């Protein structure tokens, strides 16, 4: 199976690709120094082995960039590693600076606010005959919540999302050279904005994640500098927005395609289990990258130092055998590792679950009849490479 055909077909059906690949080998070359790992037990073992497989290089882009884009990005923080991706003790110290609002107890307190925002976004649906789930609910709900938590002013959020989308596209999508250059040219402007926002936040002592991280600058080993905060904010927006947006869209699509809309509309207590089912069968994050520290043999395949392994989180449930159990204690019995596994497991998993549950319950209550997926225009998928599986638009009609 060639790299080109894999990328071309991946958005339509990654799961048949995983099965075909895994039937031949537990890891498959998908580029000059890239491998897609599909074997569930091998994925877990690599995620737990930080000595041989590192996440330090995760933010260096998944696809080659043209010379002009690289030259532009050399004057930015694009290639700077995130403290999220370090190993202990740096990883542990940094994580402690922002963990508080993501704990289950803190997220539970946030639930009324999340549901209030979701209700506002769905207000007036009963008087309509169509609704774009992504544009009108799945995007604005999580970006509002994470922006409030980070401390991004409301009037700046549309611009920040645009900048972050372009930065993320450079990370995960196979863009043509002209698009790479266009996206790269915005990165420095984005970073300058965040640097200024940090200064204003510290001066005003506005309670938010930016201030939490800034106050840790003088704490030994926690935050090395302002540049670390800038890098962290970009990752937080992507992790706190894109992943949840994709989860909401994929869940709504599955509700309709599997004829479960009416069942959940009359039994909202089943929504949490359906969210876990979606995380297991069609997660918005399909892979997690790890770089090989030194030449090693993996299931008989010699992998050179510096190679990148794309651990197919989306293949875990598809291919997991009866001996493989969920690594996620909050998965309600569903076998999945859609929020990752080990020390780098997503810190926002509780928040993502809460937002998805609130979005589904609000939408199910608001739509006056069982909808179908619109075809004029039809749904569209984001070009997420091997990382994201998400809709860019998802019209539903009734």
Secondary structure, DSSP 4 states (H G I P E B T S, - for coil): --HHHHHHHHTT-HHHHHHHHHHH-SEEEEETTEEEE--HHHHHHHHT-TTTEE-TTTTS-SS---HHHHHHHTTSSTTPPPGGGSPTTHHHHHHHTT-GGGSHHHHHHHHHHHHHHHHHHTTTGGG-SEEEHIIIIIHHHHHHHHHHHHT--GGGHHHHHHHHHHHHHHHHS---HHHHHHHHHHHHHHHHHHHHHHHHHHHHT--SHHHHHHHTTTSTTT---HHHHHHHHHHHHIIIIIHHHHHHHHHHHHHHHTT-HHHHHH-GGGHHHHHHHHHHHS-SB--EEEEESS-EEETTEEE-TT-EEEE-TTHHHHH--TT---S-TTSTT----TT--GGGS-TTHHHHHHHHHHHHHHHHHH-SS--EE-BTTBPEE---TTTB--EEE-EEE-
